[in-house]
Amino acid sequence: MTTLDGRVAIVTGGAQGIGREYAKTLAANGAAVVVADVQASNATVDEIRSTGGRALAVETDVSDKASSARAAAAAREAFGPVTILVNNAAIYHSMRLDPLLELDIAYWRKVFSVNLDGALLMSQAVAPQMIEAGFGRIVNQTSTAAYMGGGTGAQYGVSKLALIGLTQGLAAELGPKGITVNAIAPGPIFTDATKATVPAPLIEMLLSMTPINRKIEPDGLNGILLFLVK
């Protein structure tokens, strides 16, 4: 018997990177996993199924309330009540490095609509299933960028700081109902997207700011995720 047998999980942004590793880890430990991503998630699902896991891809725009609700409903219909939600979907800061004083407000709102609103909308969509089950685990993917301030791409850090506040609010509201809400706030994780978009000098600078000066790959967060969802 594996750790998460009988549990049903949704991982947003699970088509690639950290989210893909999260989905694979949950499935490897017995959970049925719905990969909710605006991008095609078939590769993640196929990999899970190839090792005997249960998985389903659901095209989801987490910034849209109706789309988030459809993902929650699809998960329940396929596998049963959802008791694990990993809010991992995000717009990564390196996609736009405009200084805040020059940042287009439409892009600011787009970042927040995914990085912050998406976590709220998915939590709203899934929480009723958890409340009904009397048990739930919500994990929000934030970042140490929340505490760094300044610099270009700061809209990402601001959105992740706001996500920490949302985590605290949801934890206080849902805790009495048997649902824990936590956040994982890693330093730089060297996903394919990071390697493709962050210039080498910036990567070296980020490494120099970490105590162990080691490039952490996406699977480096799997242990803390499992700890938080048990």
PAZAPA-4460 file (N, C-alpha, C; in steps of 0.05 Angstrom, whole numbers, plus 32768, in hexadecimal, padded with zeros to 4 digits):
% residues 230
    n_x    n_y    n_z   ca_x   ca_y   ca_z    c_x    c_y    c_z   seq   type   mol
   8011   7FE8   8000   8000   8000   8000   8012   8019   8000     1      M     A
   800C   802B   7FEE   801C   8044   7FEC   800F   805A   7FFD     2      T     A
   801E   806F   8000   8016   8084   8013   7FFB   8091   800D     3      T     A
   7FF5   8096   7FF4   7FDD   80A5   7FED   7FC8   8095   7FDF     4      L     A
   7FC7   807B   7FE4   7FB3   806A   7FD8   7F97   8075   7FDE     5      D     A
   7F86   8076   7FC9   7F6B   807F   7FCC   7F67   809D   7FCB     6      G     A
   7F7D   80AC   7FCA   7F7A   80C9   7FC9   7F79   80D3   7FAC     7      R     A
   7F6C   80EA   7FA9   7F69   80F6   7F8F   7F75   8112   7F90     8      V     A
   7F87   8118   7F7C   7F95   8131   7F7D   7F92   8140   7F62     9      A     A
   7F92   815A   7F65   7F94   816C   7F4D   7FAE   817B   7F4F    10      I     A
   7FBE   817B   7F3A   7FD6   818B   7F39   7FD3   819F   7F22    11      V     A
   7FD3   81B8   7F28   7FD1   81CC   7F12   7FED   81D2   7F07    12      T     A
   7FEE   81D9   7EEE   8008   81DE   7EE2   8019   81C5   7EE1    13      G     A
   800C   81AE   7EDD   801B   8194   7EDE   8025   818A   7EC3    14      G     A
   8024   819A   7EAF   802D   8191   7E94   804B   8190   7E92    15      A     A
   8059   819F   7EA3   8076   81A0   7EA2   8082   81A8   7EBC    16      Q     A
   809C   81A8   7EBE   80AB   81B3   7ED5   80A4   81A7   7EF0    17      G     A
   80A2   81B8   7F04   809D   81B0   7F1F   8082   81A2   7F21    18      I     A
   806E   81AD   7F13   8053   81A1   7F14   8052   8185   7F0A    19      G     A
   8062   817F   7EF5   8063   8164   7EEA   806F   8151   7EFE    20      R     A
   8084   815A   7F0B   8091   8149   7F20   807E   8144   7F37    21      E     A
   806F   8159   7F3F   805B   8155   7F54   8046   8140   7F4D    22      Y     A
   803C   8143   7F34   8027   8130   7F2B   8032   8113   7F2B    23      A     A
   804A   810F   7F21   8056   80F5   7F20   805A   80EA   7F3C    24      K     A
   8063   80FA   7F4E   8068   80F1   7F69   804F   80E9   7F78    25      T     A
   803A   80F9   7F75   8020   80F2   7F82   8016   80D8   7F77    26      L     A
   8018   80D5   7F5D   800E   80BC   7F50   801F   80A4   7F59    27      A     A
   8039   80A7   7F5B   804B   8092   7F63   8045   8089   7F80    28      A     A
   8039   809B   7F8F   8032   8094   7FAB   8015   808C   7FAE    29      N     A
   8007   8087   7F98   7FED   807B   7F9A   7FD5   808D   7F93    30      G     A
   7FDA   80A7   7F91   7FC3   80B9   7F8B   7FBB   80B8   7F6E    31      A     A
   7FA1   80BB   7F68   7F98   80C0   7F4D   7F9B   80DE   7F48    32      A     A
   7FA7   80E5   7F32   7FAF   8101   7F2D   7FA2   810D   7F14    33      V     A
   7F96   8124   7F18   7F8D   8134   7F02   7FA1   814A   7EFD    34      V     A
   7FAB   814B   7EE4   7FBE   815F   7EDC   7FAF   8176   7ECF    35      V     A
   7FAD   818C   7EDC   7F9D   81A3   7ED2   7FB0   81B9   7EC8    36      A     A
   7FB0   81BD   7EAF   7FC3   81D0   7EA3   7FB7   81DC   7E8A    37      D     A
   7FBE   81F5   7E85   7FB4   8202   7E6C   7FC3   81F6   7E54    38      V     A
   7FDA   81EA   7E59   7FE9   81DC   7E44   7FE2   81BE   7E43    39      Q     A
   7FE8   81B1   7E2D   7FE3   8195   7E2B   7FF3   8185   7E40    40      A     A
   7FE5   8174   7E4E   7FF2   8165   7E64   7FF4   8147   7E5E    41      S     A
   7FF1   8140   7E45   7FF0   8123   7E3F   800B   8115   7E45    42      N     A
   8021   8123   7E42   803B   8116   7E47   803D   810F   7E65    43      A     A
   8034   8120   7E77   8035   811A   7E93   8023   8103   7E9A    44      T     A
   800B   8103   7E8F   7FF7   80EE   7E94   8001   80D3   7E89    45      V     A
   800C   80D4   7E70   8016   80BB   7E64   802D   80AF   7E75    46      D     A
   803E   80C0   7E80   8054   80B6   7E90   804A   80A9   7EAA    47      E     A
   8036   80B5   7EB6   802A   80AA   7ECE   801D   808F   7EC8    48      I     A
   800D   808F   7EB3   7FFF   8076   7EAC   8012   805F   7EA4    49      R     A
   8029   8067   7E99   803D   8052   7E90   8048   8043   7EA8    50      S     A
   8047   804F   7EBF   8051   8041   7ED7   803A   8036   7EE9    51      T     A
   8022   8035   7EDD   800C   8029   7EEB   7FFB   803D   7EFC    52      G     A
   8001   8057   7EFA   7FF3   806B   7F09   7FD9   8073   7EFB    53      G     A
   7FC8   8081   7F0A   7FAF   808B   7EFF   7FB1   80A9   7EFC    54      R     A
   7FAA   80B3   7EE4   7FAD   80CF   7EDE   7F9A   80D7   7EC8    55      A     A
   7F93   80F1   7EC9   7F81   80FD   7EB5   7F8B   8119   7EAF    56      L     A
   7F8C   8120   7E96   7F92   813C   7E8E   7F78   814C   7E8A    57      A     A
   7F77   8163   7E96   7F60   8175   7E92   7F6A   8191   7E8B    58      V     A
   7F64   819A   7E73   7F6C   81B5   7E6B   7F5E   81C9   7E7D    59      E     A
   7F6E   81D9   7E8B   7F64   81EB   7E9F   7F72   8206   7E9F    60      T     A
   7F62   821B   7E9F   7F6C   8236   7EA3   7F65   823E   7EBF    61      D     A
   7F78   823D   7ED1   7F72   8241   7EEE   7F69   825D   7EF4    62      V     A
   7F6E   8270   7EE2   7F65   828B   7EE6   7F48   828F   7EE0    63      S     A
   7F3B   827A   7ED6   7F1F   827B   7ECE   7F0E   826A   7EE2    64      D     A
   7EFA   8275   7EEE   7EEB   8267   7F03   7EDD   824F   7EF7    65      K     A
   7ED0   8251   7EE0   7EC2   823B   7ED4   7ED5   8224   7ECD    66      A     A
   7EEC   822B   7EC2   7F00   8217   7EBA   7F0A   8208   7ED3    67      S     A
   7F0F   8217   7EE9   7F18   820A   7F02   7F02   81F7   7F0C    68      S     A
   7EE9   8200   7F0B   7ED3   81EF   7F14   7ED1   81D5   7F03    69      A     A
   7ED5   81D8   7EE9   7ED4   81C0   7ED8   7EEA   81AC   7EDF    70      R     A
   7F02   81B6   7EE6   7F18   81A4   7EED   7F11   8195   7F06    71      A     A
   7F06   81A3   7F1A   7EFE   8195   7F33   7EE9   8180   7F2E    72      A     A
   7ED5   8187   7F1D   7EC0   8174   7F17   7ECA   815C   7F08    73      A     A
   7EDC   8161   7EF5   7EE7   814B   7EE5   7EF7   8138   7EF7    74      A     A
   7F06   8143   7F0A   7F15   8132   7F1C   7F03   8120   7F2D    75      A     A
   7EED   812C   7F37   7EDB   811C   7F47   7ECD   8107   7F36    76      R     A
   7EC5   810E   7F1E   7EB7   80FA   7F0D   7ECA   80E3   7F06    77      E     A
   7EE3   80E9   7F02   7EF6   80D4   7EF9   7EFF   80C2   7F10    78      A     A
   7F04   80CE   7F27   7F11   80BF   7F3D   7F04   80C1   7F58    79      F     A
   7EF2   80D5   7F5C   7EE6   80D8   7F77   7EEE   80F3   7F83    80      G     A
   7EE6   80F8   7F9B   7EEB   8112   7FA8   7F09   8119   7FA9    81      P     A
   7F0F   8132   7FA2   7F2A   813B   7FA3   7F32   8142   7FC0    82      V     A
   7F48   8138   7FCA   7F52   813F   7FE5   7F6E   814B   7FE4    83      T     A
   7F7A   814D   7FCD   7F94   815A   7FCA   7F93   816E   7FB3    84      I     A
   7F9A   8187   7FB9   7F9C   819B   7FA4   7FB7   81A8   7FA5    85      L     A
   7FC6   81A7   7F8F   7FE0   81B5   7F8D   7FDD   81CC   7F7A    86      V     A
   7FDE   81E4   7F84   7FDB   81FC   7F74   7FF7   8204   7F6B    87      N     A
   7FFF   81F9   7F54   801B   81FD   7F4A   801C   820F   7F31    88      N     A
   8006   8212   7F23   8005   8222   7F0A   800E   823F   7F0F    89      A     A
   801F   8249   7EFE   8029   8264   7F01   8034   826F   7EE7    90      A     A
   8034   8289   7EE6   8043   8297   7ED1   805E   829F   7EDD    91      I     A
   8073   8295   7ED0   808E   8297   7EDB   8099   82B3   7ED5    92      Y     A
   80A6   82BF   7EE8   80AF   82DB   7EE6   80C2   82E0   7ECE    93      H     A
   80D2   82CC   7EC7   80E6   82D1   7EB2   80D9   82D5   7E96    94      S     A
   80BF   82D0   7E94   80B2   82D5   7E7A   80B1   82F2   7E74    95      M     A
   80B0   8303   7E89   80B1   8320   7E85   80C2   832C   7E9B    96      R     A
   80D6   833C   7E94   80E8   8347   7EA8   80E6   8365   7EA9    97      L     A
   80CE   8370   7EA2   80CA   838D   7EA3   80CC   8397   7EC0    98      D     A
   80D9   83AE   7EC5   80D9   83BA   7EDF   80BC   83C1   7EE7    99      P     A
   80B6   83C2   7F00   809A   83C7   7F09   8090   83E2   7EFF   100      L     A
   80A1   83F6   7EFE   8098   8410   7EF6   8091   8412   7ED8   101      L     A
   809A   83FD   7EC9   8094   83FC   7EAD   8081   83E5   7EA5   102      E     A
   8078   83D7   7EB9   8068   83BE   7EB4   804C   83C5   7EAB   103      L     A
   8044   83B8   7E96   8028   83BC   7E8C   8015   83B0   7EA0   104      D     A
   8000   83BF   7EA7   7FEE   83B6   7EBC   7FDE   839D   7EB3   105      I     A
   7FDB   839A   7E99   7FCC   8382   7E8F   7FDD   8369   7E95   106      A     A
   7FF8   836B   7E92   8009   8354   7E97   8009   834E   7EB5   107      Y     A
   800B   8363   7EC5   8009   8360   7EE3   7FF1   8350   7EEB   108      W     A
   7FDA   8358   7EDF   7FC1   834A   7EE6   7FC1   832D   7EDC   109      R     A
   7FCE   8328   7EC5   7FCF   830D   7EBA   7FDF   82FC   7ECD   110      K     A
   7FF6   8306   7ED7   8006   82F6   7EEA   7FF6   82F0   7F03   111      V     A
   7FE8   8303   7F0E   7FD9   82FF   7F26   7FC1   82EC   7F21   112      F     A
   7FB6   82EE   7F09   7F9E   82DD   7F03   7FA5   82BF   7F04   113      S     A
   7FBE   82B9   7EFD   7FC6   829D   7EFE   7FD3   8296   7F19   114      V     A
   7FE7   82A6   7F21   7FF7   829F   7F39   7FE7   82A2   7F53   115      N     A
   7FD3   82B4   7F54   7FC4   82B8   7F6D   7FA7   82B0   7F6A   116      L     A
   7F99   82BC   7F56   7F7D   82B6   7F52   7F79   8298   7F4D   117      D     A
   7F8C   828C   7F3D   7F89   8270   7F36   7F89   825E   7F4F   118      G     A
   7F9A   8264   7F63   7F9A   8254   7F7B   7F80   8257   7F8B   119      A     A
   7F75   826F   7F8B   7F5C   8274   7F99   7F45   8265   7F8B   120      L     A
   7F44   8268   7F70   7F2D   825C   7F61   7F2E   823E   7F63   121      L     A
   7F46   8232   7F61   7F48   8215   7F63   7F41   820C   7F7F   122      M     A
   7F49   821B   7F93   7F42   8214   7FAF   7F24   8215   7FB3   123      S     A
   7F18   822A   7FA8   7EFB   822D   7FAA   7EED   8215   7F9C   124      Q     A
   7EF8   820C   7F86   7EEB   81F7   7F77   7EEE   81DC   7F85   125      A     A
   7F04   81D8   7F92   7F0A   81BD   7F9E   7F02   81BB   7FBB   126      V     A
   7F03   81D1   7FCA   7EFD   81D0   7FE7   7EE3   81C2   7FEE   127      A     A
   7ECD   81C7   7FE0   7EB4   81B9   7FE7   7EB7   819A   7FE8   128      P     A
   7EC7   818F   7FD5   7ECB   8172   7FD5   7EDB   816A   7FEE   129      Q     A
   7EEF   817A   7FF6   7EFF   8174   800D   7EEE   8176   8027   130      M     A
   7EDD   818B   8028   7ECC   818F   803F   7EB9   8177   8042   131      I     A
   7EAE   816E   802C   7E9D   8156   802C   7EAB   813E   8036   132      E     A
   7EC5   813B   802E   7ED5   8124   8036   7EDF   8127   8053   133      A     A
   7EDF   813F   805E   7EE9   8144   8078   7F07   8143   807A   134      G     A
   7F14   8146   8063   7F31   8144   8061   7F3B   8152   8047   135      F     A
   7F51   8160   8049   7F5C   816C   8031   7F78   8177   8035   136      G     A
   7F86   8179   8020   7FA1   8184   8020   7FA4   8197   8008   137      R     A
   7FA9   81B0   800D   7FAF   81C4   7FF8   7FCB   81CD   7FFB   138      I     A
   7FDA   81CC   7FE5   7FF6   81D5   7FE6   7FF9   81EA   7FCF   139      V     A
   8002   8202   7FD7   8006   8218   7FC4   8024   821B   7FBE   140      N     A
   802B   821D   7FA5   8047   8220   7F9D   804D   823E   7F9C   141      Q     A
   805C   8247   7FB0   8065   8263   7FB0   8083   8263   7FAB   142      T     A
   8092   8276   7FB5   80AE   8278   7FAE   80BD   828B   7FC1   143      S     A
   80D7   8287   7FC4   80E6   829A   7FD4   80E8   82B5   7FC6   144      T     A
   80E0   82B6   7FAD   80DE   82D0   7F9F   80CB   82E2   7FAD   145      A     A
   80B9   82D7   7FBD   80A5   82E7   7FCC   80B3   82FA   7FDF   146      A     A
   80CB   82F3   7FE8   80D9   8302   7FFC   80F1   8312   7FF2   147      Y     A
   80F6   8310   7FD8   810E   831D   7FCD   8109   833A   7FC5   148      M     A
   80F0   8340   7FBB   80EB   835C   7FB4   80FC   8365   7F9D   149      G     A
   80F6   837D   7F93   8108   838A   7F80   810E   837A   7F67   150      G     A
   811E   8387   7F56   8127   837A   7F3E   8111   8377   7F29   151      G     A
   8119   836F   7F11   8106   836B   7EFC   80F7   8351   7F00   152      T     A
   80E0   834F   7EF5   80CF   8337   7EF9   80C3   8337   7F15   153      G     A
   80C2   834E   7F23   80B9   834E   7F3F   809B   8348   7F41   154      A     A
   808C   834A   7F2B   8070   8343   7F2D   806C   8326   7F35   155      Q     A
   807E   8315   7F2E   807D   82F8   7F36   8080   82F6   7F54   156      Y     A
   8094   8303   7F5F   8098   8302   7F7C   8080   830D   7F8C   157      G     A
   8075   8323   7F82   805F   832F   7F8F   8047   831C   7F8F   158      V     A
   8042   830F   7F79   802C   82FC   7F77   8030   82E4   7F8A   159      S     A
   8049   82DC   7F8D   804F   82C5   7F9F   804D   82CD   7FBC   160      K     A
   8053   82E6   7FC2   804F   82F0   7FDE   8032   82F1   7FE4   161      L     A
   8021   82FA   7FD1   8005   82FA   7FD5   7FFA   82DE   7FD8   162      A     A
   8006   82CA   7FCB   7FFD   82AE   7FCD   8003   82A4   7FE9   163      L     A
   8018   82AD   7FF6   801D   82A5   8012   8007   82AF   8024   164      I     A
   7FFE   82C8   801F   7FE7   82D3   802E   7FCE   82C3   802A   165      G     A
   7FC9   82BB   8011   7FB2   82AA   800A   7FB3   8290   8019   166      L     A
   7FCB   8284   8019   7FCF   826A   8027   7FC8   826D   8044   167      T     A
   7FD1   8282   8051   7FCB   8286   806D   7FAC   8289   8072   168      Q     A
   7FA0   8299   8060   7F83   829D   8063   7F73   8283   805F   169      G     A
   7F7A   8273   804B   7F6D   825A   8046   7F72   8246   805D   170      L     A
   7F8A   8246   8067   7F91   8234   807D   7F7F   823A   8096   171      A     A
   7F7B   8253   809C   7F6B   825A   80B3   7F4E   8253   80AE   172      A     A
   7F44   8256   8096   7F28   8251   8090   7F22   8233   808E   173      E     A
   7F35   8224   8082   7F2F   8208   807D   7F3A   81F4   8092   174      L     A
   7F4C   81FD   80A2   7F57   81EC   80B7   7F42   81DE   80C8   175      G     A
   7F2E   81ED   80D2   7F1A   81E0   80E3   7F09   81CB   80D5   176      P     A
   7F0B   81CB   80BA   7EFC   81B7   80AA   7F0D   819F   80A3   177      K     A
   7F25   819D   80AF   7F36   8186   80A9   7F47   8189   8091   178      G     A
   7F4B   81A1   8087   7F5A   81A7   806F   7F72   81B8   8076   179      I     A
   7F8A   81AE   8070   7FA2   81BE   8074   7FA9   81CC   805B   180      T     A
   7FB4   81E4   805E   7FBD   81F4   8047   7FD9   81FE   804C   181      V     A
   7FEB   81F7   803B   8008   81FE   803F   8013   8208   8025   182      N     A
   802B   8214   8027   8039   821D   800F   8055   8213   800E   183      A     A
   805F   820E   7FF7   807B   8207   7FF2   8088   821F   7FE5   184      I     A
   809E   8229   7FF1   80AB   8241   7FE7   80C8   823B   7FE1   185      A     A
   80CE   822F   7FCA   80EA   8228   7FC4   80F9   8240   7FB9   186      P     A
   8113   823D   7FB9   8125   824F   7FAB   8125   8247   7F8D   187      G     A
   8139   824E   7F7E   8139   8247   7F62   8139   8229   7F5C   188      P     A
   8126   8221   7F4C   8124   8205   7F44   812A   8204   7F26   189      I     A
   813C   81F3   7F1D   8146   81F5   7F02   8136   81E3   7EEF   190      F     A
   811E   81EC   7EE9   810D   81DF   7ED6   8116   81E5   7EBA   191      T     A
   810B   81D7   7EA7   8112   81DD   7E8B   810B   81FA   7E84   192      D     A
   80F5   8204   7E8F   80ED   8220   7E89   8101   8233   7E95   193      A     A
   810B   822D   7EAD   8120   823F   7EB9   8139   823F   7EA8   194      T     A
   8142   8227   7EA0   815A   8225   7E90   8158   8233   7E75   195      K     A
   813F   8233   7E6A   813B   823E   7E50   8138   825D   7E50   196      A     A
   812F   8268   7E67   8128   8284   7E67   813A   8295   7E78   197      T     A
   8148   828A   7E8C   8158   829A   7E9E   8175   829A   7E93   198      V     A
   8180   82B2   7E8F   819C   82B4   7E85   81B0   82A7   7E98   199      P     A
   81C5   829C   7E8E   81D9   828D   7E9E   81E4   829F   7EB5   200      A     A
   81EB   82B8   7EB0   81F5   82C9   7EC7   81E1   82CB   7EDD   201      P     A
   81C7   82CC   7ED7   81B2   82CE   7EEC   81B0   82B4   7EFB   202      L     A
   81B3   829D   7EED   81B3   8283   7EFA   81CA   8282   7F0E   203      I     A
   81E1   828B   7F06   81F8   828A   7F18   81F3   829C   7F30   204      E     A
   81E7   82B3   7F2B   81E0   82C5   7F42   81CD   82B8   7F55   205      M     A
   81B8   82AB   7F4A   81A5   829D   7F5B   81B2   8287   7F6C   206      L     A
   81C4   8278   7F5F   81D2   8263   7F6E   81E3   826F   7F84   207      L     A
   81EF   8285   7F7F   8201   8292   7F93   81F1   829B   7FAC   208      S     A
   81D6   829E   7FA9   81C6   82A7   7FBF   81BB   8291   7FCF   209      M     A
   81C0   8278   7FC7   81B6   8261   7FD6   81CC   8255   7FE8   210      T     A
   81C4   824B   7FFF   81D9   8241   8012   81EA   822B   8007   211      P     A
   81DE   8219   7FF7   81ED   8201   7FEF   81F7   8203   7FD2   212      I     A
   81F0   8219   7FC4   81FB   821E   7FA9   81F8   8206   7F97   213      N     A
   81E0   81FB   7F97   81DB   81E3   7F87   81C1   81E6   7F77   214      R     A
   81C2   81DE   7F5E   81AB   81DF   7F4C   8197   81CA   7F55   215      K     A
   817F   81D2   7F5D   816B   81BF   7F65   8158   81BA   7F4D   216      I     A
   8155   81A0   7F46   8144   8199   7F30   8126   8197   7F3B   217      E     A
   8113   8196   7F28   80F7   8196   7F31   80EF   8180   7F44   218      P     A
   80FC   8168   7F43   80F5   8153   7F55   80FF   8157   7F72   219      D     A
   810E   816D   7F76   8118   8173   7F90   8104   817B   7FA5   220      G     A
   80EB   8181   7F9C   80D6   818A   7FAE   80C2   8174   7FB5   221      L     A
   80C6   815C   7FA9   80B2   8147   7FAD   80AF   813E   7FCA   222      N     A
   80C5   813E   7FD9   80C3   8135   7FF5   80B2   8147   8006   223      G     A
   80B5   8161   8003   80A5   8174   8013   8087   8173   800B   224      I     A
   8082   816F   7FF1   8067   816C   7FE8   8059   8154   7FF5   225      L     A
   8067   813D   7FF5   805B   8125   8001   8056   8129   801F   226      L     A
   8068   8137   802C   8065   813C   8049   804B   814D   804E   227      F     A
   8047   8160   803D   8030   8172   8041   8015   8167   803A   228      L     A
   8015   8152   8028   7FFB   8148   8020   7FF3   812E   802F   229      V     A
   8004   8123   803F   7FFD   810B   804E   7FE7   8111   8063   230      K     A
***
